Amino acid sequence: MPRLVRTGFFILAVATAAALLFGADGHSAAQDSALPQVRFHHLPHGFRNVDPEFMRTPVWTRVQHMVRRLGPMLRRERRITPLATATAVPDLDVLRADRPEPTVTWVGHSTLLVQLDGVSFLTDPHWGSRAGPWSGRVGVKRHAPPGLAFEDLPKIDFVLISHDHYDHLDEPTVRRLARTFNPRFVVPLGIKAWLADRGITNAVELDWGESVTLHGLTIVCTPAQHFSGRTLRDQGRRLWASWVVLGSKRFYFGGDSGYYRHFKEIGDAYGPFDLTALAIGSYTPREMTRLIHTSPEDALQAWLDLRGARFVGIHWGTFALAEEPFDGPPRRLGAEVERRRLDAEAIWVLKPGETRRW
């Protein structure tokens, strides 16, 4: 490949990665009145965050930052520790048994297998070896393997997608899920069309405050403070969200979000929650990520706002997406739990493949 072409691909990749890592600004559903009116997150051709102080880092600043980070990113292996990559042996008998008690299994990053009231569902499923474009052929390398092999999954009834970023919406994984289980994909506005373009039609898309009932569980699309876009041209075109699942117990999945008042509003409307899954990684550099990713300290405050009984940390230890060491998120989480004298038994940092009853 000529040097000029290689350089062009390099610049495009850096610019796209910078935009995705550091932010951008007709369905059947029921509108839920429990949340404050949030329709002003709509724009004529996309969506925005509702925080009036939300401000994007300029694109050129993000590109320059990514260029400066390329060397350290290539040397990231030295920052991977056994704590970050250790896996558990999945308890397949428990996962495949039709038992009444709810379980949660961390597969890795933001992928959870949740079982509630005899229903099995996944959050932001990703079984790929990379998070990036062209079906994961380029992008950020996966360092911790999935804790549960795809072949060992029980029947999946539905899938929750929080937003369209490559580390949360992996095209090969959703295609394989559709072929294998034909689950219902529950997605924010705009992602249903993206799925349909890939032949996946068993989907329902929701706006913030809307809900749908599947297999006896009520699923509510709730706000998040983040952004969307898989290229430089589709920034903000598809909605980002968090999710509430209501059955005999209450589950909250935060997706990606900066800390904002929506956590308390969701807690007031739907809490208390029996289990909350919140991101604790990709919080550096803080001046660029503060508004779009919770730090471990922010995540604990969000858990308290949500009135959660149990906390499970996600979005860490899988992909090298930020500057903190792989074991940084759980260490900072533990320090904050101790500082605030919280119940350490209620704060879960799982190994990939580990299952807990909740």
Buried (B, 14 or more C-beta within 10 A) or exposed (E): EEEEEEEEEEEEBBBBBBBBBBBBBEEEBEEBEBBBEBEEBBEEEBBBBBBEEBEBBEBEEBBEBBBEBEEEBEEBEEBBEEBBBBBBEBBBEBBEEEEEEBBBBBBBBBBBBBBBEBBBBBBBBBBBBBBBBEBBEBBBBBBBBBBBEEEEBBEBBBBBBBBBBBBBBBBBBBBBBBEEBEBBBBBBBBBBBBBEEEEBEEBBBBBBBBBBEBBEBBBBBBBBBBBBBBEBEBBBBBBBBBBBBBBEBBBBBBBBBBBBEBBBBBBBBBBEBBBBBBBBBBBBBEEBBBBBBBBBBBBBBBBBBBBBBBBBBBBBBBBBBBBBBBBBBBBBBBEBBEEEEBEEEBBBBBBBBBBBEB
